Amino acid sequence: MASREYHRVISMPLHSDMPHWNLEGHVPRRVFDTVCALAGLAFLIPLFALIALAIKLDDGGPVLYFQSRVGKGLRMFRLLKFRSMFSNCSGGSLLTALHDARVTRVGRFLRRYKLDELPQLVNVLKGEMQLVGVRPQVERFVKVFPHEYEELLQTPPGITDLASLSFRNEERLFQESFIEEHYIAKILPFKLELSLNYSRTRTFLSDLEILFRTVLGFPSPSSGWRNTGSEASTQSISKFFSKNLT
């Protein structure tokens, strides 16, 4: 069943018409992102040191982890993270299940509070990412939905966005027997729909709301779901997921 859904999804784009991205306000956004990234890195230096020490004491491996992701204009770049898996892990799924044995003790804590993502402020400084934008994806998944990512990646990918907030704990939705097929057939299409809808109507104030909600751990705003055809604004997101993504 899942295999048939998988093949049906990859053969159909979510949206056939791709509007041109409005670059108005691009420079102010870039200035804002740079200032925030610099301030964040300066403020978080003590936390970075503690995380680095914890990772080293846990298994003695490298502190940082680099992975190739698809960025602006579908060009590859190296995404920076605090390492959360054992350093000798290789192969396996690109996705991480809830109780994945590859994740270290410290890594589970970092992932739970999204602390492993903090080094991406360096990617923002380099212009490879922005604060708010579709999450950077591995090339394999981008190739499944090329039309959607072609539109979304007219600007750099981001650290957070509406879909990231909505799927903050998406590993709880994975069906461990076929994680990647379930992700591509069920979860990723919905995340892309959220990201596309948001990107076409985003404003500086809406970006600020996304940032504040991300930092404070608040759920995604229900207003962001208006054009998805769902009724998530009138029910909890967890109930919506359990009904539509299983």
Residue pairs with C-beta under 8 A, 6 or more apart in sequence:
2 175
2 178
2 181
2 182
2 185
3 181
5 181
5 185
5 186
6 181
6 184
6 185
8 185
9 144
9 184
9 185
9 189
10 144
10 145
10 184
13 145
13 146
13 147
13 148
14 145
14 147
14 148
14 189
14 192
14 193
14 196
15 147
15 148
15 151
15 196
16 147
18 147
18 150
18 151
19 151
19 200
21 151
21 154
21 155
21 199
25 204
26 155
28 204
29 130
29 204
29 207
30 127
30 130
32 131
32 204
33 124
33 130
33 131
34 124
34 125
36 124
36 131
37 121
37 122
37 124
37 125
37 131
38 125
40 118
40 121
41 121
41 122
41 125
44 118
44 121
47 115
47 118
48 118
48 119
51 63
51 82
51 106
51 110
51 115
51 118
52 63
52 82
54 106
55 61
55 63
55 82
55 83
55 104
55 106
56 63
58 104
58 105
58 106
58 107
59 86
59 87
59 104
61 83
61 86
61 87
61 88
62 83
62 87
63 82
63 83
64 80
64 81
64 82
64 83
64 119
65 80
65 81
65 82
65 83
65 84
65 85
66 78
66 79
66 80
66 81
67 78
67 79
67 81
67 138
68 76
68 77
68 78
68 79
68 138
68 139
69 76
69 77
69 78
69 79
69 136
69 137
69 138
69 139
69 157
70 76
70 136
70 137
70 138
70 139
70 142
70 149
70 153
70 157
71 77
71 128
71 129
71 136
71 153
71 156
71 157
72 128
72 153
72 154
72 155
72 156
72 157
73 153
73 154
74 142
74 149
74 150
74 153
76 139
77 123
77 128
77 136
79 120
79 123
79 136
80 119
80 120
80 122
80 123
81 116
81 117
81 119
81 120
82 110
82 115
82 116
82 118
82 119
83 104
83 107
83 116
84 103
84 104
84 106
84 107
84 108
84 110
84 111
84 116
85 96
85 100
85 102
85 103
85 104
85 107
86 102
86 103
86 104
89 102
92 102
93 179
93 180
94 138
94 140
94 141
94 180
95 171
95 174
95 179
95 180
95 183
96 102
96 103
96 111
96 171
97 171
97 174
97 176
97 179
98 171
98 172
98 174
100 171
103 111
107 116
109 115
110 116
114 168
117 159
120 129
120 159
121 159
123 129
124 130
124 131
124 159
127 156
128 156
129 136
129 156
129 157
129 158
129 159
130 155
130 156
130 157
130 158
130 159
131 158
131 159
131 160
131 207
131 211
132 158
132 159
132 160
132 161
132 202
132 207
132 210
132 211
133 152
133 155
133 156
133 157
133 158
133 159
133 161
133 199
134 149
134 152
134 153
134 157
134 158
134 161
134 163
134 192
134 195
134 199
135 157
135 158
135 160
135 161
135 163
135 164
136 157
137 149
137 157
141 183
141 184
141 188
142 149
144 184
144 188
145 188
145 189
145 192
148 192
148 196
149 192
151 196
151 199
152 192
152 195
152 196
152 199
158 164
159 214
160 210
160 211
160 214
161 194
161 195
161 198
161 199
161 210
162 194
162 195
162 197
162 198
162 210
162 220
162 221
162 224
163 190
163 191
163 192
163 194
163 195
163 198
164 214
165 210
165 213
165 214
165 218
165 219
165 220
166 191
166 194
166 219
166 220
166 224
166 225
166 237
167 173
167 187
167 191
168 219
170 187
173 182
173 186
173 187
173 241
173 245
173 246
174 182
174 183
175 182
175 246
186 245
186 246
187 245
190 228
190 244
190 245
193 228
194 224
194 225
194 228
197 224
197 226
197 227
197 228
198 206
198 224
209 221
212 218
213 219
213 220
213 221
219 237
220 237
222 232
222 233
223 233
225 232
225 233
226 233
230 240
230 244
231 240
232 240
